[in-house]
Amino acid sequence: MAKNKKTLTTAFGIPIPDDQNSLTAGKRGPVLMQDVHLLEKLGHFDRERIPERVVHAKGTGAGGYFEVTADVTKYTKAKFLSEIGKKTEVFARFSTVGGEKGSADAARDPRGFAVKFYTEEGNYDFVGNNTPVFFIRDPLKFSDFIHTQKRHPATNCKDPDMFWDFLSLTPESVHQVTVLFSDRGTPASYRHMNGYSSHTYKWYNEKGESFWVQYHFKTNQGIKNLTLEESIRISGKNPDHATEDLYKAIAHEDFPSWTLEMQIMTEEEGLNYHWDIFDITKVWPHAEVPPIKVGKLVLNRNPVNYFAEVEQAAFCPGNLVPGIAASQDKMLQARLFSYHDTHIHRLGPNYHLLPVNAPKNAPETSYQRDGFMRTGNNGGGGPNYWPNSFGGPEPDPAASEPAFKVSEVAARTPYPHPNDDFQQAGDLYRKVMTDEDRNHLIGNIKDHLKGARKRIQLRQATVFFKADPEYGSRVAEELGLDKKEVERLAGMSQEERAKATA
């Protein structure tokens, strides 16, 4: 045997004599059941594809670090944010949202933007998107919404009727729809887009004072988007263009980076703000709540193995370290359960032991035992219950979030804050977009909405009209709809409009 040559073995380290010929009864077989090497290979191959993520299935990722650049200790006691210059190892994953694993990176879709911070107090997971808002604000609507973005149950094809029927009956979606159908809906690469928490979170300091915050990871490479024509061309030429772009940039030591900016309000300011800060379909205007620079995210390490790191990476917004807490945002509250639950389904009850998910700087000391794919010594002979008198790990009261008030009766109610689903979408169209942006937006909407039925087109054009009359009128004109009818429907209530276009 050549020097340093490795011997092929089974999964249990047993040497393999021949990996080209199955064990058979004679030269022509049949194959013998006792060929355990063949059975092992086939058994593993049959299970190589773990269940695909229901959302965010297509993605890529990289490792790196986060560095604090400003003193934020008056806002949070999180140790990884405790001093300027402090660095924390991270792993980030970027993804499309609605498509399957084989879908094109250039598809019109929000992009996932997730970062796992391996802090000394355990893993902190930031789980956001490249858009600051979302389509819906109540989690009861989520599975229905995702169904409309997937495939028709009969044709197994993407269906414009499904897509626009739901959105046109859900006016709160118009802000996100306006973002999605602008060129921001087709980022040029993962390096050239921002990442947002969308949700409001709570930070609290050593004194127990609480603050409402939103995260904005601003790309230092500059925003670059694709036009509709460019996204179609690239999807056909290289459906993995963004995946390839990130890998090559890091391999060539052109390390992408983002500046973390935070919007911060006091607890009282947030609860009395004129927009509902727990409504994920709304933004906090920067002129009213100016962002402050907090740190820098740098990605400088490609995965050694895609499956081990990117595919098995599991992020959960419930992974919050002391100093950071959830808010009352209904969508966020549901995500605290749903993400962990789906990881258990995809990866098993011990997914937290996989290297990419394991807390590197704060080893697990819990009483969770057993389950599929348990690694390590499974707690050895130590106690698996609390309280105990055998020296097991104890709860630490210092890790508690400050108490907060809850009140009123339990019921199924809409958001109590007055909701205007149209003003911010209209402001985006009128005040933020350029003439070119508006032209691209209308063209992108026409290209997709033209496949839906006329009554659905009419209803959706009315939603755009309520955001801005010019916006809705231009969409109606492009689709050959009666603009006077659009204006008439815009004067109706949502319920009346739904009946009139049923």
Residue pairs with C-beta under 8 A, 6 or more apart in sequence:
1 7
7 15
7 16
8 15
8 16
8 19
9 15
9 16
10 16
10 36
10 37
10 40
11 40
11 44
16 37
19 37
22 29
22 31
22 35
22 38
23 31
23 32
23 34
23 35
23 37
23 38
24 30
24 31
24 32
25 32
31 38
33 39
50 311
50 312
50 346
50 347
51 345
51 346
52 100
52 101
53 342
53 346
54 146
54 342
55 97
55 98
55 146
56 95
56 96
56 97
56 112
57 95
57 96
57 99
57 100
57 101
57 103
58 95
58 96
58 99
58 100
58 101
58 102
58 103
58 105
59 93
59 94
59 95
59 96
59 112
59 243
59 310
60 93
60 94
60 95
60 190
60 242
60 243
60 246
60 247
60 306
60 310
61 91
61 92
61 93
61 94
61 303
61 309
61 310
61 313
62 91
62 92
62 246
62 247
62 250
62 299
62 300
62 301
62 302
62 303
63 89
63 90
63 91
63 92
63 299
63 300
63 301
63 302
63 303
63 309
64 89
64 90
64 91
64 92
64 255
64 297
64 298
64 299
64 300
64 301
65 87
65 88
65 89
65 90
65 297
65 298
65 300
66 80
66 87
66 88
66 90
66 115
66 117
66 260
66 295
66 296
66 297
66 298
67 85
67 86
67 87
67 295
67 296
67 298
68 80
68 81
68 82
68 83
68 84
68 85
68 86
68 87
68 294
68 295
69 84
69 85
69 293
69 294
69 295
69 296
70 84
70 292
70 293
70 294
70 295
71 83
71 84
72 81
72 203
72 262
72 294
73 81
73 82
73 83
73 205
73 206
74 205
75 203
75 205
75 211
75 213
75 264
76 203
76 204
76 205
76 211
76 323
76 324
77 204
77 205
77 206
77 322
77 323
78 119
78 121
78 124
78 203
78 321
78 322
78 323
78 324
79 119
79 120
79 121
79 321
79 322
79 323
80 86
80 88
80 117
80 119
80 120
80 121
80 124
80 321
81 294
81 295
81 323
88 117
88 118
88 119
89 117
89 118
89 360
89 361
90 115
90 116
90 117
90 118
90 297
90 299
91 115
91 116
91 118
91 309
91 313
91 356
92 113
92 114
92 115
92 116
92 297
92 299
93 112
93 114
93 310
93 313
93 315
94 111
94 112
94 113
94 114
94 190
94 242
94 246
95 111
95 112
95 114
96 103
96 105
96 107
96 109
96 110
96 111
96 112
97 109
97 110
97 111
97 112
97 129
97 149
98 107
98 109
98 146
98 149
98 150
99 107
99 109
102 239
103 239
104 234
104 235
104 239
105 234
105 235
105 239
105 240
105 241
105 242
105 243
106 186
106 226
106 230
106 231
106 232
106 234
106 235
106 239
106 241
106 242
107 186
107 231
107 235
108 180
108 181
108 185
108 186
108 231
108 444
108 448
109 180
109 185
110 129
110 130
110 131
110 176
110 180
110 185
111 129
111 130
111 187
111 190
111 193
112 127
112 128
112 129
112 130
113 128
113 129
113 130
113 193
113 194
113 195
113 196
113 217
114 125
114 126
114 127
114 128
114 313
114 315
115 125
115 126
115 195
115 217
115 297
115 315
116 123
116 124
116 125
116 126
116 313
116 315
116 356
116 357
117 123
117 124
117 125
117 126
118 359
118 360
118 361
119 321
119 361
119 362
120 361
120 362
121 321
121 322
121 362
122 319
122 321
122 359
122 362
123 319
123 321
123 357
123 359
123 362
124 319
124 320
124 321
124 324
125 315
125 316
125 317
125 318
125 319
126 195
126 197
126 215
126 315
127 315
127 316
127 317
127 335
127 339
128 195
128 196
128 197
128 198
128 199
128 215
128 217
129 195
129 196
129 198
130 184
130 187
130 193
130 194
130 195
130 196
131 176
131 179
131 180
131 184
131 196
131 198
132 179
132 196
132 198
132 214
132 216
132 283
133 175
133 176
133 179
133 198
133 280
133 281
133 282
133 283
133 424
134 176
134 198
134 280
134 281
134 331
135 145
135 167
135 170
135 172
135 173
135 176
135 177
135 281
136 142
136 145
136 170
136 172
136 173
136 280
136 281
136 331
137 172
137 279
137 280
137 281
137 330
137 331
137 415
138 330
138 331
138 414
139 330
139 331
139 333
139 334
139 335
139 338
141 170
142 331
142 334
144 166
145 166
145 170
147 162
148 159
148 162
148 163
148 165
148 166
148 167
149 163
150 158
151 157
151 158
151 159
152 158
152 159
152 162
160 448
160 449
160 450
160 451
160 452
161 451
161 452
161 453
161 456
163 448
163 452
164 448
164 449
164 452
164 456
164 457
164 460
165 452
165 456
167 173
167 177
167 460
167 463
168 456
168 459
168 460
168 462
168 463
168 501
169 459
169 494
169 498
171 421
171 422
171 463
171 466
171 494
172 281
172 419
172 421
173 281
174 421
174 422
174 425
174 463
174 464
174 466
174 467
175 281
175 282
175 421
175 424
175 425
175 428
176 281
177 425
178 425
178 428
178 429
178 441
178 464
178 467
178 471
179 185
179 428
181 441
181 444
181 445
181 448
182 225
182 433
182 437
182 440
182 441
182 444
183 225
183 226
183 227
183 437
183 440
183 444
184 193
184 223
184 225
185 444
186 225
186 226
186 227
186 228
186 230
186 231
187 193
187 224
187 225
187 226
187 242
188 224
188 225
188 226
189 224
189 241
189 242
189 245
189 246
190 242
190 245
190 246
190 256
191 219
191 221
191 245
191 246
191 249
191 256
192 219
192 221
192 222
192 223
192 224
192 225
193 219
193 223
194 216
194 217
194 218
194 219
194 223
194 258
195 215
195 216
195 217
195 258
196 214
196 215
196 216
196 217
197 213
197 214
197 215
197 216
198 214
198 280
199 214
199 280
199 317
199 327
199 329
199 331
199 332
200 212
200 213
200 214
200 270
200 277
200 278
200 327
200 329
200 332
201 212
201 213
201 214
201 215
201 324
201 325
201 326
201 327
201 332
202 210
202 211
202 212
202 213
202 324
202 325
202 326
202 327
202 401
203 210
203 211
203 213
203 264
203 323
203 324
203 325
204 210
204 211
204 323
204 324
204 325
204 401
204 402
205 211
205 323
208 402
209 267
209 402
210 267
210 325
210 402
210 404
211 264
211 265
211 266
211 267
212 264
212 265
212 266
212 267
212 269
212 270
212 277
212 327
213 262
213 263
213 264
213 265
214 262
214 263
214 284
215 260
215 261
215 262
216 260
216 261
216 262
216 263
216 291
217 258
217 259
217 260
217 261
217 297
218 258
218 259
218 260
218 261
219 256
219 258
220 256
220 257
220 258
220 259
221 256
221 257
226 234
227 440
228 440
228 443
228 444
228 447
234 241
238 244
246 256
246 299
247 302
249 255
249 256
250 256
250 299
250 300
250 301
250 302
251 302
253 300
255 298
255 299
255 300
256 298
256 299
257 296
257 297
257 298
257 299
258 296
258 297
259 293
259 295
259 296
259 297
260 293
260 294
260 295
260 296
260 297
261 291
261 292
261 293
261 294
262 291
262 292
262 294
263 284
263 286
263 289
263 290
263 291
264 289
264 292
265 273
265 277
265 284
265 289
270 277
271 277
273 284
275 282
275 283
275 284
275 417
275 424
276 282
276 415
276 417
276 419
277 284
277 327
278 327
278 328
278 329
278 330
278 415
279 329
279 415
279 417
279 419
280 329
280 331
280 332
281 421
282 424
283 424
303 309
303 310
308 354
308 355
308 356
309 355
309 356
312 347
312 351
312 354
312 356
312 357
313 356
313 357
314 339
314 343
314 346
314 347
314 351
314 352
314 354
314 357
315 339
316 336
316 339
316 340
316 343
317 326
317 332
317 335
317 336
317 339
318 326
318 335
318 336
318 337
318 339
318 340
320 326
322 398
322 399
322 401
325 401
326 332
326 333
326 336
330 415
343 351
344 351
347 354
348 371
348 372
348 373
349 371
349 372
350 371
350 372
350 373
350 374
350 375
351 357
352 358
352 359
352 364
353 364
353 373
353 374
353 375
353 376
358 364
365 393
366 393
367 379
367 383
367 384
367 385
367 386
367 392
367 393
369 378
369 379
369 384
370 378
382 390
382 391
382 392
383 390
383 392
386 392
386 393
386 394
386 395
422 463
422 466
422 467
423 467
425 467
425 468
426 467
426 468
426 471
429 438
429 441
429 467
429 468
429 470
429 471
430 468
433 441
438 471
438 474
442 471
442 474
442 475
442 478
443 478
445 464
445 475
445 478
446 475
446 478
446 479
449 457
449 460
449 475
449 479
450 457
450 479
452 460
454 481
455 501
455 502
456 501
457 479
457 481
458 476
458 481
458 482
458 485
458 486
458 489
458 501
459 489
459 497
459 498
459 501
460 475
461 472
461 475
461 476
461 479
461 481
461 486
462 472
462 486
462 489
462 490
462 497
463 472
464 471
464 472
464 475
465 471
465 472
465 473
465 476
465 486
465 487
465 490
466 472
466 490
469 487
472 486
472 490
473 483
473 486
473 487
475 481
476 482
476 483
476 486
477 483
489 497
489 500
489 501
492 500
